[in-house]
Amino acid sequence: MVKNGSEILIDALVEQGVDTIFGYPGGAVLNIYDALYKNSDRIHHILTAHEQGAAHAADGYARSTGKVGVCLATSGPGATNLVTGIATAYMDSIPMVAITGNVGTSLIGRDSFQEVYIAGITMPITKHNFVVRHVEELADTVREAFRIAQSGRPGPVLIDIPKDVTAATTEFIPKSRVEVHETYDISEEQLKTVADMIGKAERPFIYYGGGVEISDAGSELLALMRKAEIPSAHTMMAIGCVPDDDELSLGMIGMHGTVSADWAVERSDLLICIGARFSDRVATNTGHFAPGARIIHVDIDAAEINKNIETTYSVVSDAKTFLQKILPYIKENRHAAWLAQINEWRAKLDYHAKDDNSVIHPHQLLRTVAEETPEDTIIATDVGQHQLWSAQYNGRRHPRQFLTSGGLGTMGFGYGAAIGAQIAFPGRTVVHITGDGSFHMNLNEICTAVSYRLPVITVIMNNRVLGNVRQWQTMFYGSRYSQTDPHRKTDYVKLADAFGAVGYRVSNIAELREALRKAQQSDGPVLIDCQIDKDERVLPMIPAGGTIDDLVVD
């Protein structure tokens, strides 16, 4: 059947299983929006307040579902407004397809109105970019974009479509949905070598990251931990893959991880890294990370092997395939002395914040959120102190329940991500944890949640300062608080009312508990302004470039 480019785009997206797209209209995408209007029964379009919000919403949709998120923007500033969201997805290996309109092909390169070379701008932050110059290429370009976004190490792909291509016509030939079935060749020799290294270790330790979540390998990882009795710790990107209350789980590792996890890495004789990349927030000093350990690195991306840390042995594979193949080679084992040492560190060294119900301490706030919401609640955070406290005390026990910008560290990520997750799972509770600094970045997306009656619950840790930067200024800059006290007078309850949402202000745990209960009865968005002290710190902490010897716990 002969169709125009916009109709072909919609058909190709539906063909790939897309049911939701987040975006904002403009001149270069008017034909696409006309096609969306005509196909509203097949694709649900969510209009955000800003294109960055659309990118973060597509990201949150992808993180919570494991599907490819899709966002759409017009040319020029619409396209450039997607950049931060695309980079956020790229750094955390999130599958996304970003579609941008552009000026007509005859106007490209002429500094036309709202013309920008978005393919060049985003080249360093995408897996691949396409500029569609001929309508005959469009359908297969969409299919290839979805294949690339999902295959190997996932990530964002950009498709730039000039306006005349969206109007041109050609024959559309339907095809089946792109299915990604990848295999990773791991030889028997590799498996025996890894199993032998594990079997001979007296103090083995597993450090795992987002690759375990992406490949849905939590159960296989737990099976390995239990079979060989190996303790583990996770990065921020793998929260929920193995519950933190499991006896072999030491919680989060790295700069703000548990002391016992960081000590276990320091004293291990074999470190097994699965689906993680030794980032500077974990390997804070690469020259003194796991100094006495042989290191096995398993990662889907060969470029990550020996990039940050020199390894003893490596396997290029996704986490699930590796774990499934290695398990039969692993012998039952016990490490009583090693676990006894770790449990001693847990008891003596792990940081435990003190309770005080007359005020709101961050750890109590997060514990209350966990207690007052269902177990399948999805948490989305922004970036800053609240994010780190959330990572430490979130209480999530399952994967894809903790959505946060780990690699890029994008303030303003959380509300859009929460919207994406709420759209994906309309029957589940979604809680957006933020700080007053991050919240000001993209608070305009409240209008999106109001328009679509999305019951996102936003909990604002309001300390009236830019807390994380201020903490560093306290610790390393002689308490010289340069531009970290904005002196803002925002009234979040009145703000909520102005947007058409509901707002509560709380100053102790009892009030917070009551506000959370009321919020879950709402059929629209709720803001809860939680007053916390500006001198609360994220502890423990290993300073950037430091080692376990530089650990700060007080």
Summary of the structure (lengths in Angstrom):
residues: 554
radius of gyration: 24.1
end to end distance: 69.4
largest distance: 72.7
contacts: 2058
relative contact order: 0.11
helix: 42%
strand: 17%
